């Protein structure tokens, strides 16, 4: 049996390929969202640190 002649197998492989593609896209999106949240948190810490550094100076 030639695997390229089996229509059912071809359809299964195509579906599997589509699902893996969607999984990769979902993982990329999740990673980007996490990086964005961490960047936002870091910016808040940096702003708070800058504010306290400015308050320590009397002039």
matplotlib code that plots the C-alpha trace (Angstrom):
import matplotlib.pyplot as plt

x = [0.0, 1.3, 0.6, 0.1, -2.8, -4.7, -7.2, -8.2, -4.6, -4.0, -7.0, -5.9, -2.4, -3.8, -6.1, -3.2, -1.0, -3.7, -4.1, -0.3, -0.2, -3.0, -1.2, 2.0, 0.1, -1.6, 1.7, 3.2, 0.3, 0.5, 4.2, 3.7, 0.9, 3.1, 6.1, 3.7, 2.5, 6.0, 7.1, 4.2, 5.0, 8.7, 7.7, 5.5, 8.4, 10.8, 8.4, 7.9, 11.7, 12.2, 9.6, 11.2, 14.7, 13.4, 11.8, 15.0, 16.7, 15.9, 16.6]
y = [0.0, 3.4, 6.0, 8.7, 6.7, 6.3, 9.2, 8.7, 8.8, 12.0, 13.7, 12.6, 14.0, 17.2, 17.6, 16.8, 19.4, 22.0, 21.3, 21.5, 24.8, 26.2, 24.9, 26.7, 29.9, 29.6, 29.1, 32.1, 34.3, 33.1, 33.8, 37.3, 38.0, 36.9, 39.0, 42.0, 41.5, 41.2, 44.3, 46.2, 45.1, 46.0, 49.5, 50.0, 49.0, 51.3, 54.2, 53.6, 53.3, 56.6, 58.4, 57.3, 58.2, 61.7, 62.1, 61.4, 64.6, 67.7, 70.1]
z = [0.0, -1.0, 1.7, -0.9, -2.4, 0.8, 0.8, 4.4, 5.6, 3.6, 5.2, 8.7, 8.1, 6.8, 9.8, 12.1, 10.3, 10.7, 14.4, 15.0, 13.2, 15.4, 18.5, 17.5, 16.9, 20.3, 22.0, 20.3, 21.3, 24.9, 25.0, 23.6, 26.1, 29.0, 27.7, 27.4, 31.0, 32.4, 30.5, 31.9, 35.4, 34.9, 33.7, 36.8, 39.1, 37.2, 37.5, 41.2, 41.7, 39.8, 41.9, 45.2, 43.9, 43.1, 46.5, 48.4, 47.0, 49.1, 46.1]

ax = plt.figure().add_subplot(projection="3d")
ax.plot(x, y, z, "-o")
ax.set_aspect("equal")
plt.show()
